[in-house]
Amino acid sequence: MSKRVRILIEAWVGLCNSSQKDEPKGTTKMKRIACSALLLGCFCVPAVAQDEGALDAVPVVTPQEPLVISDYQPPEGGPEIVIRPGENEVFYEYRVNGQLMEIKVVPETGPEYYLVPADGGGWVQDTDSDLLVPSWVIFRW
């Protein structure tokens, strides 16, 4: 038995069997459980860390030149977000395949809200009013 293992076992036995006069009943058992878990952790963690395949064998390839934002083109037909600042709010327009789906309004004060299409179809309304009713997010999951 190696010297290290012997020292750990002696320390474990000493901790498990130590007790104080004013100690409540059952504390020694809790000490034994805690010491056993600590001792087990001391041996298991290094063994798991040394397993083959714990680290990826393939190195991460970094590009030589940084990606410039103007070079990035979103995929055709994918969702697109256009941010338009206003005087007291910021508008986020969500488009899919070029069609405006909803507008998120983030005011400087107060909660954010969404403007959604009337009747769930499109933004064109047959009424004379161009008023869109604001809606607030109550629950998010």
Backbone as JSON Lines, residues from 0, in Angstrom:
{"i":0,"aa":"M","n":[0.86,-1.17,0.0],"ca":[0.0,0.0,0.0],"c":[0.91,1.24,0.0]}
{"i":1,"aa":"S","n":[0.58,2.19,-0.85],"ca":[1.42,3.38,-0.94],"c":[1.21,4.28,0.28]}
{"i":2,"aa":"K","n":[2.18,5.14,0.46],"ca":[2.16,6.03,1.62],"c":[0.98,7.0,1.55]}
{"i":3,"aa":"R","n":[0.66,7.47,0.35],"ca":[-0.46,8.4,0.19],"c":[-1.78,7.77,0.59]}
{"i":4,"aa":"V","n":[-2.02,6.57,0.13],"ca":[-3.27,5.88,0.43],"c":[-3.37,5.62,1.93]}
{"i":5,"aa":"R","n":[-2.27,5.23,2.55],"ca":[-2.27,4.96,3.98],"c":[-2.61,6.23,4.76]}
{"i":6,"aa":"I","n":[-2.03,7.35,4.36],"ca":[-2.3,8.63,5.04],"c":[-3.77,9.01,4.89]}
{"i":7,"aa":"L","n":[-4.33,8.83,3.69],"ca":[-5.74,9.16,3.47],"c":[-6.67,8.29,4.32]}
{"i":8,"aa":"I","n":[-6.34,7.01,4.4],"ca":[-7.17,6.1,5.2],"c":[-7.09,6.46,6.68]}
{"i":9,"aa":"E","n":[-5.89,6.78,7.17],"ca":[-5.74,7.16,8.58],"c":[-6.5,8.45,8.87]}
{"i":10,"aa":"A","n":[-6.45,9.4,7.95],"ca":[-7.18,10.66,8.15],"c":[-8.69,10.41,8.15]}
{"i":11,"aa":"W","n":[-9.15,9.53,7.26],"ca":[-10.57,9.21,7.19],"c":[-11.04,8.54,8.47]}
{"i":12,"aa":"V","n":[-10.27,7.58,8.98],"ca":[-10.65,6.9,10.22],"c":[-10.65,7.89,11.38]}
{"i":13,"aa":"G","n":[-9.66,8.77,11.42],"ca":[-9.6,9.77,12.49],"c":[-10.78,10.72,12.47]}
{"i":14,"aa":"L","n":[-11.18,11.17,11.26],"ca":[-12.32,12.08,11.16],"c":[-13.63,11.39,11.5]}
{"i":15,"aa":"C","n":[-13.76,10.16,11.05],"ca":[-15.01,9.44,11.28],"c":[-15.22,9.09,12.76]}
{"i":16,"aa":"N","n":[-14.17,8.85,13.46],"ca":[-14.29,8.41,14.85],"c":[-14.18,9.56,15.84]}
{"i":17,"aa":"S","n":[-13.86,10.77,15.37],"ca":[-13.75,11.89,16.31],"c":[-15.14,12.33,16.75]}
{"i":18,"aa":"S","n":[-15.25,12.7,17.99],"ca":[-16.54,13.19,18.5],"c":[-16.28,14.18,19.62]}
{"i":19,"aa":"Q","n":[-17.23,15.06,19.84],"ca":[-17.17,16.06,20.9],"c":[-18.17,15.67,21.97]}
{"i":20,"aa":"K","n":[-17.98,16.2,23.18],"ca":[-18.89,15.88,24.28],"c":[-20.31,16.38,24.0]}
{"i":21,"aa":"D","n":[-20.42,17.59,23.51],"ca":[-21.73,18.21,23.32],"c":[-22.34,17.91,21.95]}
{"i":22,"aa":"E","n":[-21.79,16.97,21.21],"ca":[-22.29,16.65,19.88],"c":[-23.64,15.95,19.96]}
{"i":23,"aa":"P","n":[-24.61,16.34,19.14],"ca":[-25.89,15.64,19.14],"c":[-25.74,14.21,18.6]}
{"i":24,"aa":"K","n":[-26.67,13.38,18.98],"ca":[-26.64,11.98,18.57],"c":[-26.83,11.87,17.05]}
{"i":25,"aa":"G","n":[-26.08,11.02,16.41],"ca":[-26.18,10.84,14.97],"c":[-25.17,11.64,14.18]}
{"i":26,"aa":"T","n":[-24.45,12.54,14.83],"ca":[-23.47,13.36,14.12],"c":[-22.31,12.52,13.63]}
{"i":27,"aa":"T","n":[-21.91,11.52,14.4],"ca":[-20.8,10.66,14.0],"c":[-21.15,9.92,12.71]}
{"i":28,"aa":"K","n":[-22.39,9.48,12.58],"ca":[-22.82,8.78,11.37],"c":[-22.77,9.73,10.17]}
{"i":29,"aa":"M","n":[-23.2,10.98,10.36],"ca":[-23.15,11.95,9.28],"c":[-21.71,12.23,8.88]}
{"i":30,"aa":"K","n":[-20.8,12.28,9.87],"ca":[-19.39,12.49,9.57],"c":[-18.84,11.34,8.74]}
{"i":31,"aa":"R","n":[-19.23,10.12,9.07],"ca":[-18.75,8.96,8.32],"c":[-19.23,9.02,6.87]}
{"i":32,"aa":"I","n":[-20.48,9.39,6.68],"ca":[-21.03,9.48,5.32],"c":[-20.31,10.58,4.54]}
{"i":33,"aa":"A","n":[-20.13,11.74,5.17],"ca":[-19.47,12.85,4.49],"c":[-18.02,12.52,4.17]}
{"i":34,"aa":"C","n":[-17.32,11.91,5.1],"ca":[-15.92,11.55,4.87],"c":[-15.81,10.49,3.79]}
{"i":35,"aa":"S","n":[-16.73,9.53,3.78],"ca":[-16.7,8.49,2.76],"c":[-16.94,9.1,1.37]}
{"i":36,"aa":"A","n":[-17.88,10.02,1.28],"ca":[-18.15,10.67,0.0],"c":[-16.94,11.49,-0.46]}
{"i":37,"aa":"L","n":[-16.3,12.17,0.48],"ca":[-15.11,12.96,0.14],"c":[-13.98,12.06,-0.33]}
{"i":38,"aa":"L","n":[-13.77,10.96,0.36],"ca":[-12.72,10.03,-0.01],"c":[-13.01,9.41,-1.38]}
{"i":39,"aa":"L","n":[-14.25,9.04,-1.62],"ca":[-14.63,8.47,-2.9],"c":[-14.43,9.49,-4.02]}
{"i":40,"aa":"G","n":[-14.79,10.74,-3.75],"ca":[-14.61,11.8,-4.74],"c":[-13.16,12.05,-5.07]}
{"i":41,"aa":"C","n":[-12.29,11.91,-4.08],"ca":[-10.85,12.12,-4.31],"c":[-10.3,11.1,-5.29]}
{"i":42,"aa":"F","n":[-10.84,9.89,-5.3],"ca":[-10.33,8.85,-6.19],"c":[-11.07,8.82,-7.53]}
{"i":43,"aa":"C","n":[-12.35,9.19,-7.55],"ca":[-13.13,9.08,-8.78],"c":[-12.88,10.22,-9.75]}
{"i":44,"aa":"V","n":[-12.74,11.42,-9.26],"ca":[-12.58,12.57,-10.15],"c":[-11.32,12.45,-11.0]}
{"i":45,"aa":"P","n":[-10.15,12.15,-10.43],"ca":[-8.97,12.0,-11.3],"c":[-9.11,10.84,-12.28]}
{"i":46,"aa":"A","n":[-9.77,9.77,-11.87],"ca":[-9.93,8.62,-12.77],"c":[-10.81,8.99,-13.97]}
{"i":47,"aa":"V","n":[-11.87,9.74,-13.74],"ca":[-12.75,10.16,-14.83],"c":[-12.05,11.15,-15.74]}
{"i":48,"aa":"A","n":[-11.24,12.03,-15.16],"ca":[-10.54,13.04,-15.95],"c":[-9.5,12.42,-16.86]}
{"i":49,"aa":"Q","n":[-8.98,11.26,-16.51],"ca":[-7.94,10.63,-17.31],"c":[-8.49,9.71,-18.39]}
{"i":50,"aa":"D","n":[-9.79,9.53,-18.45],"ca":[-10.38,8.67,-19.48],"c":[-10.03,9.2,-20.86]}
{"i":51,"aa":"E","n":[-9.8,8.28,-21.79],"ca":[-9.56,8.69,-23.16],"c":[-10.87,9.21,-23.75]}
{"i":52,"aa":"G","n":[-10.76,10.21,-24.56],"ca":[-11.95,10.78,-25.18],"c":[-12.61,11.82,-24.31]}
{"i":53,"aa":"A","n":[-12.03,12.12,-23.14],"ca":[-12.62,13.15,-22.31],"c":[-12.5,14.51,-22.99]}
{"i":54,"aa":"L","n":[-11.42,14.69,-23.74],"ca":[-11.24,15.91,-24.52],"c":[-11.37,15.56,-25.99]}
{"i":55,"aa":"D","n":[-11.82,16.51,-26.77],"ca":[-11.95,16.26,-28.2],"c":[-10.57,16.13,-28.83]}
{"i":56,"aa":"A","n":[-10.41,15.16,-29.69],"ca":[-9.14,14.96,-30.36],"c":[-8.96,15.94,-31.52]}
{"i":57,"aa":"V","n":[-10.07,16.51,-32.02],"ca":[-10.0,17.44,-33.14],"c":[-9.82,18.85,-32.6]}
{"i":58,"aa":"P","n":[-8.75,19.54,-32.98],"ca":[-8.57,20.91,-32.5],"c":[-9.56,21.86,-33.17]}
{"i":59,"aa":"V","n":[-9.85,22.94,-32.52],"ca":[-10.76,23.95,-33.05],"c":[-10.01,24.79,-34.06]}
{"i":60,"aa":"V","n":[-10.58,24.93,-35.24],"ca":[-9.95,25.7,-36.31],"c":[-10.52,27.11,-36.26]}
{"i":61,"aa":"T","n":[-9.65,28.09,-36.13],"ca":[-10.08,29.48,-36.13],"c":[-9.75,30.09,-37.48]}
{"i":62,"aa":"P","n":[-10.61,30.94,-38.02],"ca":[-10.33,31.54,-39.31],"c":[-9.16,32.52,-39.22]}
{"i":63,"aa":"Q","n":[-8.41,32.63,-40.31],"ca":[-7.26,33.54,-40.34],"c":[-7.72,35.0,-40.34]}
{"i":64,"aa":"E","n":[-8.79,35.29,-41.07],"ca":[-9.3,36.65,-41.14],"c":[-10.62,36.73,-40.38]}
{"i":65,"aa":"P","n":[-10.83,37.81,-39.65],"ca":[-12.11,37.94,-38.92],"c":[-13.26,38.14,-39.9]}
{"i":66,"aa":"L","n":[-14.43,37.68,-39.51],"ca":[-15.63,37.82,-40.32],"c":[-16.18,39.23,-40.14]}
{"i":67,"aa":"V","n":[-16.31,39.95,-41.21],"ca":[-16.85,41.31,-41.18],"c":[-18.37,41.21,-41.28]}
{"i":68,"aa":"I","n":[-19.07,42.0,-40.49],"ca":[-20.53,41.93,-40.45],"c":[-21.13,42.2,-41.84]}
{"i":69,"aa":"S","n":[-20.55,43.12,-42.6],"ca":[-21.1,43.43,-43.92],"c":[-20.93,42.26,-44.89]}
{"i":70,"aa":"D","n":[-19.98,41.35,-44.62],"ca":[-19.79,40.18,-45.48],"c":[-20.86,39.12,-45.24]}
{"i":71,"aa":"Y","n":[-21.48,39.15,-44.1],"ca":[-22.47,38.12,-43.76],"c":[-23.78,38.41,-44.45]}
{"i":72,"aa":"Q","n":[-24.28,37.45,-45.16],"ca":[-25.59,37.57,-45.8],"c":[-26.49,36.5,-45.22]}
{"i":73,"aa":"P","n":[-27.66,36.86,-44.69],"ca":[-28.56,35.85,-44.13],"c":[-29.04,34.92,-45.24]}
{"i":74,"aa":"P","n":[-29.35,33.68,-44.9],"ca":[-29.83,32.74,-45.92],"c":[-31.15,33.21,-46.52]}
{"i":75,"aa":"E","n":[-31.31,32.92,-47.81],"ca":[-32.54,33.31,-48.49],"c":[-33.73,32.6,-47.87]}
{"i":76,"aa":"G","n":[-34.79,33.33,-47.64],"ca":[-36.0,32.73,-47.11],"c":[-35.99,32.53,-45.61]}
{"i":77,"aa":"G","n":[-34.9,32.84,-44.96],"ca":[-34.82,32.66,-43.52],"c":[-35.4,33.87,-42.79]}
{"i":78,"aa":"P","n":[-35.57,33.76,-41.49],"ca":[-36.08,34.9,-40.73],"c":[-35.08,36.05,-40.73]}
{"i":79,"aa":"E","n":[-35.62,37.25,-40.71],"ca":[-34.79,38.45,-40.74],"c":[-35.35,39.44,-39.73]}
{"i":80,"aa":"I","n":[-34.47,40.1,-39.0],"ca":[-34.89,41.09,-38.01],"c":[-34.29,42.43,-38.41]}
{"i":81,"aa":"V","n":[-35.14,43.43,-38.55],"ca":[-34.71,44.79,-38.87],"c":[-34.96,45.65,-37.64]}
{"i":82,"aa":"I","n":[-33.93,46.34,-37.18],"ca":[-34.04,47.19,-36.0],"c":[-34.11,48.64,-36.45]}
{"i":83,"aa":"R","n":[-35.18,49.33,-36.04],"ca":[-35.37,50.73,-36.41],"c":[-35.54,51.55,-35.14]}
{"i":84,"aa":"P","n":[-34.6,52.45,-34.86],"ca":[-34.74,53.29,-33.67],"c":[-35.78,54.39,-33.9]}
{"i":85,"aa":"G","n":[-36.54,54.68,-32.87],"ca":[-37.52,55.76,-32.91],"c":[-37.11,56.84,-31.91]}
{"i":86,"aa":"E","n":[-38.0,57.8,-31.66],"ca":[-37.67,58.87,-30.71],"c":[-37.63,58.35,-29.28]}
{"i":87,"aa":"N","n":[-38.66,57.6,-28.87],"ca":[-38.73,57.11,-27.49],"c":[-38.81,55.59,-27.42]}
{"i":88,"aa":"E","n":[-38.6,54.9,-28.54],"ca":[-38.7,53.46,-28.56],"c":[-37.83,52.89,-29.67]}
{"i":89,"aa":"V","n":[-37.67,51.57,-29.63],"ca":[-36.93,50.86,-30.68],"c":[-37.89,49.82,-31.26]}
{"i":90,"aa":"F","n":[-37.95,49.75,-32.59],"ca":[-38.84,48.81,-33.28],"c":[-38.01,47.67,-33.86]}
{"i":91,"aa":"Y","n":[-38.44,46.44,-33.59],"ca":[-37.82,45.24,-34.16],"c":[-38.84,44.62,-35.11]}
{"i":92,"aa":"E","n":[-38.54,44.64,-36.4],"ca":[-39.45,44.08,-37.4],"c":[-38.99,42.66,-37.72]}
{"i":93,"aa":"Y","n":[-39.86,41.7,-37.53],"ca":[-39.57,40.29,-37.81],"c":[-40.17,39.93,-39.17]}
{"i":94,"aa":"R","n":[-39.3,39.51,-40.1],"ca":[-39.75,39.15,-41.44],"c":[-39.36,37.7,-41.74]}
{"i":95,"aa":"V","n":[-40.24,36.99,-42.41],"ca":[-39.97,35.64,-42.89],"c":[-40.3,35.63,-44.37]}
{"i":96,"aa":"N","n":[-39.32,35.25,-45.19],"ca":[-39.46,35.27,-46.65],"c":[-39.86,36.65,-47.15]}
{"i":97,"aa":"G","n":[-39.36,37.69,-46.52],"ca":[-39.65,39.05,-46.92],"c":[-40.98,39.59,-46.44]}
{"i":98,"aa":"Q","n":[-41.8,38.76,-45.79],"ca":[-43.12,39.19,-45.33],"c":[-43.02,39.59,-43.86]}
{"i":99,"aa":"L","n":[-43.53,40.77,-43.53],"ca":[-43.5,41.27,-42.15],"c":[-44.48,40.48,-41.3]}
{"i":100,"aa":"M","n":[-43.96,39.8,-40.26],"ca":[-44.8,38.94,-39.42],"c":[-45.26,39.64,-38.15]}
{"i":101,"aa":"E","n":[-44.37,40.38,-37.49],"ca":[-44.75,41.09,-36.28],"c":[-43.74,42.19,-36.02]}
{"i":102,"aa":"I","n":[-44.12,43.12,-35.15],"ca":[-43.24,44.21,-34.76],"c":[-43.15,44.2,-33.24]}
{"i":103,"aa":"K","n":[-41.94,44.16,-32.75],"ca":[-41.71,44.23,-31.3],"c":[-41.31,45.67,-30.99]}
{"i":104,"aa":"V","n":[-42.01,46.29,-30.05],"ca":[-41.75,47.67,-29.68],"c":[-41.17,47.67,-28.26]}
{"i":105,"aa":"V","n":[-39.98,48.25,-28.12],"ca":[-39.32,48.35,-26.82],"c":[-39.22,49.83,-26.46]}
{"i":106,"aa":"P","n":[-40.15,50.34,-25.63],"ca":[-40.09,51.74,-25.24],"c":[-39.0,51.98,-24.19]}
{"i":107,"aa":"E","n":[-38.59,53.25,-24.06],"ca":[-37.58,53.58,-23.04],"c":[-38.09,53.27,-21.64]}
{"i":108,"aa":"T","n":[-39.36,53.55,-21.4],"ca":[-39.96,53.23,-20.11],"c":[-41.15,52.31,-20.34]}
{"i":109,"aa":"G","n":[-41.33,51.37,-19.47],"ca":[-42.45,50.45,-19.59],"c":[-42.06,49.15,-20.24]}
{"i":110,"aa":"P","n":[-42.99,48.19,-20.23],"ca":[-42.68,46.87,-20.78],"c":[-42.72,46.87,-22.31]}
{"i":111,"aa":"E","n":[-42.04,45.9,-22.89],"ca":[-42.08,45.74,-24.34],"c":[-43.43,45.16,-24.76]}
{"i":112,"aa":"Y","n":[-43.83,45.43,-25.98],"ca":[-45.07,44.86,-26.49],"c":[-44.92,44.55,-27.97]}
{"i":113,"aa":"Y","n":[-45.86,43.78,-28.5],"ca":[-45.8,43.32,-29.88],"c":[-47.0,43.83,-30.65]}
{"i":114,"aa":"L","n":[-46.77,44.22,-31.89],"ca":[-47.85,44.53,-32.82],"c":[-47.94,43.35,-33.78]}
{"i":115,"aa":"V","n":[-49.1,42.74,-33.83],"ca":[-49.27,41.54,-34.65],"c":[-50.32,41.81,-35.71]}
{"i":116,"aa":"P","n":[-50.33,41.01,-36.77],"ca":[-51.31,41.24,-37.83],"c":[-52.73,40.99,-37.34]}
{"i":117,"aa":"A","n":[-53.65,41.79,-37.82],"ca":[-55.06,41.58,-37.49],"c":[-55.57,40.37,-38.26]}
{"i":118,"aa":"D","n":[-56.41,39.58,-37.65],"ca":[-57.01,38.38,-38.24],"c":[-55.97,37.3,-38.55]}
{"i":119,"aa":"G","n":[-54.75,37.45,-38.13],"ca":[-53.73,36.43,-38.33],"c":[-53.28,36.26,-39.77]}
{"i":120,"aa":"G","n":[-53.78,37.05,-40.7],"ca":[-53.42,36.89,-42.11],"c":[-52.25,37.76,-42.51]}
{"i":121,"aa":"G","n":[-52.51,39.0,-42.78],"ca":[-51.45,39.91,-43.2],"c":[-51.63,41.25,-42.52]}
{"i":122,"aa":"W","n":[-50.85,42.2,-42.99],"ca":[-50.91,43.53,-42.39],"c":[-51.96,44.41,-43.07]}
{"i":123,"aa":"V","n":[-52.45,44.02,-44.18],"ca":[-53.44,44.82,-44.88],"c":[-54.79,44.64,-44.2]}
{"i":124,"aa":"Q","n":[-55.41,45.79,-43.87],"ca":[-56.72,45.75,-43.23],"c":[-57.73,46.45,-44.13]}
{"i":125,"aa":"D","n":[-58.92,45.91,-44.18],"ca":[-59.97,46.51,-45.01],"c":[-60.6,47.72,-44.34]}
{"i":126,"aa":"T","n":[-60.35,47.92,-43.05],"ca":[-60.96,49.04,-42.34],"c":[-60.2,50.32,-42.66]}
{"i":127,"aa":"D","n":[-60.84,51.45,-42.36],"ca":[-60.21,52.74,-42.6],"c":[-59.12,53.03,-41.57]}
{"i":128,"aa":"S","n":[-59.18,52.38,-40.45],"ca":[-58.22,52.64,-39.38],"c":[-56.96,51.8,-39.58]}
{"i":129,"aa":"D","n":[-55.82,52.42,-39.42],"ca":[-54.54,51.71,-39.47],"c":[-54.05,51.39,-38.07]}
{"i":130,"aa":"L","n":[-54.94,51.43,-37.1],"ca":[-54.57,51.2,-35.71],"c":[-54.35,49.71,-35.45]}
{"i":131,"aa":"L","n":[-53.22,49.38,-34.88],"ca":[-52.94,48.02,-34.44],"c":[-52.96,48.02,-32.92]}
{"i":132,"aa":"V","n":[-53.67,47.08,-32.36],"ca":[-53.8,47.01,-30.91],"c":[-52.52,46.41,-30.33]}
{"i":133,"aa":"P","n":[-51.89,47.1,-29.37],"ca":[-50.68,46.54,-28.76],"c":[-51.03,45.35,-27.87]}
{"i":134,"aa":"S","n":[-50.13,44.37,-27.84],"ca":[-50.32,43.2,-26.96],"c":[-49.06,43.0,-26.14]}
{"i":135,"aa":"W","n":[-49.23,42.63,-24.88],"ca":[-48.12,42.42,-23.97],"c":[-47.92,40.94,-23.71]}
{"i":136,"aa":"V","n":[-46.67,40.55,-23.5],"ca":[-46.37,39.17,-23.16],"c":[-46.62,38.99,-21.67]}
{"i":137,"aa":"I","n":[-47.53,38.08,-21.31],"ca":[-47.84,37.83,-19.9],"c":[-46.98,36.7,-19.36]}
{"i":138,"aa":"F","n":[-46.92,35.59,-20.07],"ca":[-46.11,34.45,-19.65],"c":[-45.16,34.08,-20.78]}
{"i":139,"aa":"R","n":[-43.95,33.63,-20.41],"ca":[-42.96,33.17,-21.37],"c":[-42.36,31.89,-20.87]}
{"i":140,"aa":"W","n":[-42.19,30.89,-21.7],"ca":[-41.56,29.65,-21.27],"c":[-40.72,29.1,-22.38]}
